[in-house]
Amino acid sequence: MQKFISLIALLFIFTISTAQNKFGNPEVDPLQIQKTYDQWSVYNKGIMLSRDFTALDSSSKEISKEAFLDQLANGNFIPVRLKSEANMYVYKLFKIQAKTDTSIKATINQIGFDAYKNDKMEGMAFPKFSFKDLDGNLVTNESMKGKIIVIKCWYIHCTPCIREFPQVNKLVEEYKDRKDIVFMSLAEDSAEQLKTFLARKPLSYSVIPDMKVYMNESLQLNSFPTHFILNKEGMISKVLPNFESLEVALAKESKL
């Protein structure tokens, strides 16, 4: 009986090892990056949960992206990328250690919650809208049909939102010859506040003021910046937390 139990244990270990080796080993030491919040934070900036990826649980079993994000939101894990081909992304859950800074878990839970919520929005129709931008142009769901729409949600006092202005402006320049791609932004602030602010910090997107209620109620946003990519049918293709994710997703969407 003892030999049988040992054989089962060895088979279990071999199965787990094979599953992980199929995708590669962790690109970093999961224990090392938990030693300080700063070490983890620097590494985690490269983890893009909005992209398409193969998801593994802590035992190297392949699970759905939805289940993976749910465990990040409600569990005690950090995501680590496994070594694989350059254009292939495999993320695995690793247990957060008992002595790890508790702010890492708190931040991961919030990131996981936002990513889970964003993922559930993808594939849905973007809520009905009829907006006027700062130049007086009317924008509606109907007028945008047949175009890819890139939407940035932000407000004046959001430091991360403003920090990415140079990058998103450069993105607009890169796609300036694509008449089927429209860049617009929803801002919480009033038209007067925005005109004063944008005179100092230009944004190449069209800007729609007074969008706080719409973003809170229709989009249910609690994290900024948030970027949306809508496909040509007006459906939400991607919901993204930062410029880096947006750049990758738009490159993919623009080729469809």
C-alpha positions in Angstrom: 0.0 0.0 0.0 2.9 2.4 0.9 4.5 1.8 -2.5 1.2 2.4 -4.2 0.7 5.8 -2.4 4.3 6.8 -3.2 3.7 5.9 -6.9 0.5 8.1 -7.0 2.4 11.0 -5.3 5.2 10.7 -7.9 2.7 10.6 -10.7 1.0 13.7 -9.4 4.3 15.6 -9.1 5.3 14.5 -12.6 1.9 15.7 -14.0 2.3 19.1 -12.5 5.9 19.4 -13.6 5.0 18.4 -17.1 2.2 21.0 -17.3 4.5 23.8 -16.2 7.4 22.6 -18.5 5.0 22.6 -21.4 4.8 26.4 -21.1 8.2 27.1 -19.5 9.5 28.1 -16.1 8.8 31.4 -14.4 10.7 34.4 -15.9 11.4 35.6 -12.4 11.7 34.1 -9.0 8.1 34.4 -7.5 9.6 34.6 -4.0 12.2 37.2 -4.8 9.8 39.7 -6.3 7.6 39.5 -3.1 10.4 40.7 -0.8 9.4 44.4 -1.2 6.4 46.2 -2.6 8.7 48.1 -5.0 10.3 44.9 -6.4 6.8 43.5 -7.0 5.4 46.7 -8.4 8.3 47.1 -11.0 7.7 43.6 -12.2 3.9 43.8 -12.2 3.9 46.7 -14.6 4.8 44.2 -17.4 1.8 42.0 -16.6 -1.0 43.0 -18.9 -4.2 41.2 -17.8 -6.2 42.8 -20.6 -4.4 40.9 -23.3 -5.2 37.4 -24.4 -3.2 34.8 -22.4 -3.0 31.2 -21.3 -4.0 31.1 -17.6 -2.6 28.5 -15.2 -3.7 28.1 -11.5 -1.1 27.6 -8.7 -0.9 23.8 -9.5 -0.1 24.6 -13.2 -3.6 23.5 -14.4 -4.9 25.4 -17.3 -8.0 27.5 -16.4 -10.2 30.1 -18.0 -9.1 33.8 -18.0 -12.3 34.6 -16.1 -11.4 32.1 -13.3 -7.8 33.4 -13.2 -8.9 37.0 -12.8 -11.5 35.9 -10.2 -8.7 34.3 -8.1 -6.6 37.4 -8.4 -9.5 39.5 -7.2 -10.5 37.3 -4.3 -7.6 35.1 -3.5 -4.0 35.3 -2.2 -2.0 35.1 -5.4 0.4 37.1 -7.7 0.6 36.5 -11.5 3.9 35.6 -13.0 4.7 35.1 -16.7 6.2 31.8 -17.7 9.0 31.7 -20.2 7.6 31.1 -23.7 7.7 32.4 -27.3 7.9 36.2 -27.6 4.3 36.5 -28.9 2.8 33.9 -26.5 1.7 34.9 -23.0 1.3 32.4 -20.2 0.5 33.7 -16.7 0.6 31.4 -13.6 -0.7 32.1 -10.1 1.8 31.9 -7.3 0.9 32.0 -3.6 1.6 35.2 -1.7 3.9 34.4 1.2 2.9 34.9 4.8 5.6 37.5 5.4 4.9 39.4 2.2 3.9 43.1 2.5 0.1 43.1 2.9 -0.2 46.1 0.5 0.9 43.7 -2.4 -2.2 41.5 -1.8 -4.5 44.5 -1.4 -3.2 46.0 -4.7 -3.4 42.7 -6.5 -7.0 42.2 -5.3 -8.0 45.6 -6.7 -6.2 45.0 -10.0 -7.8 41.6 -10.3 -11.2 43.1 -9.5 -10.8 45.8 -12.2 -9.5 43.4 -14.8 -12.3 40.9 -14.1 -15.0 43.7 -14.4 -13.3 44.9 -17.6 -13.1 41.5 -19.1 -16.9 40.9 -18.5 -17.7 44.1 -20.5 -15.9 42.9 -23.6 -18.2 41.7 -26.3 -21.1 43.9 -25.0 -22.6 46.9 -26.8 -21.2 50.3 -25.7 -23.9 52.2 -23.7 -26.0 54.6 -25.8 -24.5 58.1 -26.1 -25.1 61.5 -27.7 -22.2 63.8 -26.8 -20.9 67.2 -27.9 -17.2 67.7 -27.8 -15.4 71.0 -26.9 -15.6 72.1 -30.6 -19.4 71.6 -30.6 -19.3 68.4 -32.8 -22.1 65.9 -32.0 -21.0 62.3 -31.6 -23.5 59.4 -31.3 -23.5 55.6 -31.5 -25.1 55.9 -35.0 -22.6 58.5 -36.3 -19.7 56.2 -35.2 -20.9 53.0 -36.9 -18.4 51.6 -39.3 -15.4 53.1 -37.4 -13.1 51.8 -34.7 -13.4 54.1 -31.7 -10.7 54.6 -29.2 -12.0 56.2 -26.0 -9.9 57.6 -23.1 -11.7 58.2 -19.8 -10.0 60.7 -17.5 -10.1 63.8 -15.4 -7.8 66.8 -14.8 -6.5 65.8 -11.4 -5.7 62.1 -12.4 -1.9 62.0 -12.5 -1.6 58.7 -14.4 -4.2 60.0 -16.9 -2.1 63.1 -17.6 1.2 61.3 -17.6 0.3 59.3 -20.7 -0.8 62.3 -22.8 2.5 62.4 -24.8 2.1 58.6 -25.6 -1.6 58.8 -26.6 -0.9 61.9 -28.7 1.8 60.0 -30.5 -0.6 57.1 -31.1 -3.1 59.5 -32.8 -0.2 60.7 -35.0 0.6 57.1 -35.9 -2.9 56.4 -37.1 -3.7 59.8 -38.7 -4.1 58.3 -42.1 -6.7 55.8 -40.9 -10.0 57.5 -41.5 -11.8 54.5 -40.0 -10.2 55.1 -36.5 -11.6 57.8 -34.2 -10.0 59.0 -31.0 -12.2 60.7 -28.4 -12.0 61.2 -24.7 -14.6 61.5 -21.9 -13.6 63.9 -19.1 -15.3 64.5 -15.7 -14.5 68.2 -15.8 -16.4 71.2 -17.1 -15.8 72.7 -20.6 -14.3 75.8 -19.0 -11.9 73.9 -16.8 -10.8 71.7 -19.7 -10.2 74.5 -22.1 -7.9 76.2 -19.5 -6.1 72.9 -18.7 -5.7 71.7 -22.3 -4.2 75.1 -23.3 -1.2 74.0 -21.2 -1.4 70.2 -21.7 -2.7 69.5 -25.2 -4.6 66.3 -26.0 -5.0 65.2 -29.6 -8.2 63.3 -28.9 -11.6 65.1 -29.2 -12.6 66.0 -25.7 -16.1 65.6 -24.3 -16.8 67.5 -21.0 -19.1 66.8 -18.0 -19.0 63.0 -18.3 -18.7 62.2 -14.6 -22.3 60.9 -14.3 -22.1 58.9 -17.5 -18.8 57.3 -16.5 -20.0 56.5 -13.0 -23.5 55.2 -14.0 -23.4 53.9 -17.5 -19.8 52.7 -17.6 -19.5 52.1 -13.8 -15.8 53.1 -13.8 -13.8 53.3 -10.6 -10.3 53.3 -12.0 -8.7 56.0 -14.2 -7.4 56.1 -16.8 -9.6 53.5 -18.5 -9.5 53.0 -22.3 -12.1 51.4 -24.5 -11.7 50.1 -28.1 -15.0 49.7 -29.9 -15.2 47.7 -33.1 -16.9 48.9 -36.2 -20.2 47.4 -35.0 -20.2 49.5 -31.9 -19.3 46.6 -29.6 -16.7 46.8 -26.9 -13.6 45.0 -28.2 -11.3 45.8 -25.3 -11.3 47.6 -21.9 -7.8 48.6 -20.9 -6.1 50.2 -17.9 -3.1 52.0 -19.4 -1.4 53.1 -22.6 0.8 50.1 -22.9 -2.2 47.7 -23.1 -4.0 50.1 -25.4 -1.1 50.3 -27.9 -1.0 46.5 -28.2 -4.7 46.0 -28.5 -5.2 48.8 -31.1 -2.5 47.3 -33.3 -4.4 44.0 -33.2 -7.9 45.6 -33.8 -6.7 47.8 -36.6 -5.6 44.8 -38.6 -9.0 43.0 -38.4 
